[in-house]
Amino acid sequence: MSSIGQVNALQNRIQANKQLAQFFARYSTWMVVALATLLRLINLGYPAKLVFDETYYVKDAWSLWKTGAERAWPADANTLFESGQVDSFLPAPAFVVHPPLGKWIIGFGMWLVGPTNPVGWRISTAVLGIASVWLIMLIAKRLLKSQKWALAAGFLMAIDGHAIVLARTALLDGILAFFVLLAFYFLLRDRARVDLAVVTWRRPWLLASALALGASMAVKWSGLYFLAAFGLYLVISEYLARRRSEVDQFTSVTIKQGLREFLIMVPAALGVYVLSWLGWILGSDGYERNSESNWFTSLIHYHQSAYGFHVGLNTPHSYASNPITWLFALRPTSFFYEGQAEGVDGCQLASGCSSAITALGNPLIWWPAALSLFFLLVWYLRQRDRTAGLILLGVLAGYVPWLFFMQRTVFQFYSIAFLPWMILALLYVVKIYLRFAEPKVARSIKRGFLIYLAAVFGLSMFYLPIWIGTKIPYGFWLIHMWLPSWI
């Protein structure tokens, strides 16, 4: 080849690489979202049965949507509901111990798709699960300062089994996870706009964060932990930042701004929370609606009853797990398991089939991520690294409070609320190693990380059947159970 031909070939190669890079930059985020969508929507209507706590939330959501308050159901309610008799709820109100917003959201999906269609039961949580993948990419791009790291975060969230199962099941925890992630994203936007020298009420992103936190509390009370953690972070971080920057009268400025932040966040969050009870407030026959002289004191009385239930919940359950084990996913929750003989429900195996839905995270994500948290904690204590602190903040809010309720009946799937921050911790630790590595070592780390991502994807495909209920041989199901505690 002539020198001119070689130059032309090189230019063509450069141009092709440039076009590929442009294509990647433009469409890679949506490719990750498409992957998350596929894994969360494929065969979403299976099983056409209420699995695990869907027995509460789906039926409560529909009676709430129809009447404004949750209703009691007859003894054979699940059979009736699954057969299409979705309006068989009783006139009597039901005592429920979680706020209404999550059930309003599930009910909206049922209204949209149809209450007799199992896809309708789960579509709302699936959509919010997909949105959570998009959100973690927005957050990672701000925290890790790189589109590639953002894609890695979204990819890991998209293919993790815990996230997939919680998005495919009509439970409240996936909805909670979406709102706390949304609140964290808004918090980061607020932090990027703060002028330490100015005391102001103009904090639109902080207000947005407060509204999202109020929504999280209106799904489950554990959203309150995030409100407390994020609020304390704001006050303490701004105080320290003003102190370092030697802003004049920093103590006075911090107190004034801290009061404003409190008055922006807390009333807004509480306002959203109270609004979620509007159906109960405007109605006249919700549970304990008329226990006091007015709706406000009746609502307080209701909350006292619900609080008594929560703190006293200590009912043995075969899949209950100690919060200490959550980081390493030692006791995942089995949402559904059914064995079929040959010829039953489409099973074509002489040895019979197993169909399982287990909220088990990908071990190649969870175990390294758990170890990364310990590394990151030490790193933060030594370096006072802001990014490390923000990542640990999410784990502090979503995980640490449960360590004080180890006698209560709790489950591994609650950890979906802090899983995004575990993924961020894993990626940030890799980035820290890259930051200090020699060029040759850094190239090896990058290659190793790409191999790791490929291995994670391969393992997710291996585990996918027990995340979406595919009919498989019992022996094939059994080889997925690496630890005795997973069975």
Secondary structure, 3 states (H helix, E strand, C coil): CCHHHHHHHHHHHHHHHHHHHHHHHHHHHHHHHHHHHHHHHCCCCCCCCCCCCHHHHHHHHHHHHHHCCCECCCCCHHHHHHCCCCCCCCCCECCCCCCCHHHHHHHHHHHHHCCCCHHHHHHHHHHHHHHHHHHHHHHHHHHHCCHHHHHHHHHHHHHCHHHHHHHCCCCCHHHHHHHHHHHHHHHHHHHHHCCCCCCCCCCHHHHHHHHHHHHHHCCCCCHHHHHHHHHHHHHHHHHHHHHHHCCCCHHHHHHHHHHHHHHHHHHHHHHHHHHCCHHHHHCCCCCCCCCCCCHHHHHHHHHHHHHHHHHCCCCCCCCCCCHHHHHHCCCCEEEEEEEECCCCCCCCCCCCEEEEEEECCCHHHHHHHHHHHHHHHHHHHHHCCHHHHHHHHHHHHHCHHHHHCCCCCCCHHHHHHCHHHHHHHHHHHHHHHHHHCCHHHHHHHHHHHHHHHHHHHHHHHHHHHHHHCCCECHHHHHCCCCCHHHC
